[in-house]
């Protein structure tokens, strides 16, 4: 098995799900290297197009099985129509739904066309009758049948040497949404109810908190100085205000953040952490501590906002609930950690270690981490 090199991009499976009152149309583009199990016939290292018709029909059926569309928890019947086509190399045909539809109106490749299986893709069109699965008579409205809740399984495609990323473009609810999914296969509810949205985003927020070492060290910074609980809560409130403002702004930005942008944001978070820790050593006035906490909250909120934006399509129509479920547990956990850490730091101050030395040594931990974060940007 060859190691995965840094310059190798993930394989990308693109799916369009168009839903009206009675039917679900699926347009899918699957890179051919993900179809090794299909054993497509080759001749001289190229795809043998004349002998590929039956295997490609099996590929189209396998795409339907991988997506495993369900309505109200019940699998949809087999597709009422099924079509497939081979694309020689990546092109713009799946950059939009309209272009993907037009792609299936193009004539098939000539039988003698050389098709490299390492570059080619298989395009599949599936059509399902939704009303039969829901058990209601279709009407003339646009959108899913009343009472219908569609779900799809994503990331059913595997590759040995690269990750697989699925882009699922869904048009069926009030607003079109795009799901960007990697990792293990999972089922996604395309029209989730509010009871399922809250735990999804609470878990997403807590997972991001567990990975946010700068966030956790900032809470330590707030607990280090000998100040009253009321003053500590005032500083935490300043942080929470900046965090919520930035998280709100980040949730409105279109598309996933660029890696270069995220690197800058992380460097700003690290820099703000260093400033917050230095204020402990210099014994700054509480007003300046609050300003630094608000600045850290702004940068930290942008960092958390990137994770929230990636998960936002999972909220369906429940955007406000998803925001509260994501931000609420993070802020409550931050408050709980502050209250928990304060007495632990107090035990150190009651030891034989001089108080000034204890304060400097504790503050050195976030300073060290923050400086590493800043240097990581300069070295990239």
C-alpha positions, 0 to 999 in steps of 0.5 A: 500500500502506497503512503498518502502524500500531502499533495494528493487531494481526496477523491470527491463524489458529487451528488445532486438530490432534486425532490418534487412532490412525487419523485426524487432524482439523483445525479451522481459522479463517482471517480472510477478508482473507487469502483475497483470491486466492479471489475470493469473490463480493461483492454491495454490499460484502458476501459473496454467500452463495448464490454462495459455496459453490463458492469456499468449497470451494476455500478449504477445499482451499487450507487443506489445501494450505497446512497440507501435513500430512505423516507420516514425510516423506510427504504425507497423502492428500487429506482424507476429509471436508471442511466449511466455514462462514462466521463474521461476526465474531470470536467465542469459537468457536475459544477451545477445541477443544470450542467449535470442534467445536460450531461446525460443528454450528450451522446455516449463516448465512441467505442474506441475512445481511450479511457484511463480508469485512473482519471475517469468517472462514472456518472449515474442518474437515478429516479425514484417514485416518492409518493409510492413510498410515502403512501399518499397521492402526489399533489401539485406543490413543489417539494417533498410529499407532505409528511415525508422525511428523506435521509441518505447514507453518505461516505459509503465509498472507500479508497485505500490510499486517499480519503473520500469526500462527498458533496451532497447538494440537496434541493427539496426543502425551503433552501438548497443545502450542501453537505460536505462529509468525510470519514466513516459512513453515516446517515444524514436526515435531509429534513431533520426535526428539532429533537434530532438537531439539538443533540447533533450540534451540542455534540459538535460544539463539545467535540470542538471544545475538546480539540480547542487547546487554546480555549481551555488554556484561556480558561486557565488564564482567567483562573490564575490571578487572585481575584474574586469570583465576581470579577472572574465572571465579568471577564468571562462575560466579556469573552462570551460577548466576543465569542457570540458576535464572531460565531454569529458572523462566521455562521453567515459567511458562505462556503467552507473557510479556506485553509489559509484563512483558518491558519491566520485565525488560529494564529490570531487566537494564539496571539490573543492567548499570549496577551491574556497570559501576560496580563496575569504577570503584569497585573493589568487593570480589570478593564484591560483584562476584559478587553483582551478577553473580548478580543480572544472571544472574537478570534476564538468564535471565528475558529469555532464558527468554521466547525459550525458552518461545516455542520450547518446543513445538518440543521435543516430549517432549525438554524436558531436551534442549531446555533443555541445548541452549539454555543450554549454547551460551550459557554456553560462548559467554560463557566464550569471549568472556570469554577472548577479550576479556581480552587485547584489553583488556590491550593497551589497558592497555599503551598510553600511555593512563593505566590509570584513564582506560582503565578508566573509558572502557571501563566508560562503554560498558555504563553508557551502554547500561544507562541508555538501557534504563532510560529506555526503560521510563520513557518507554513 
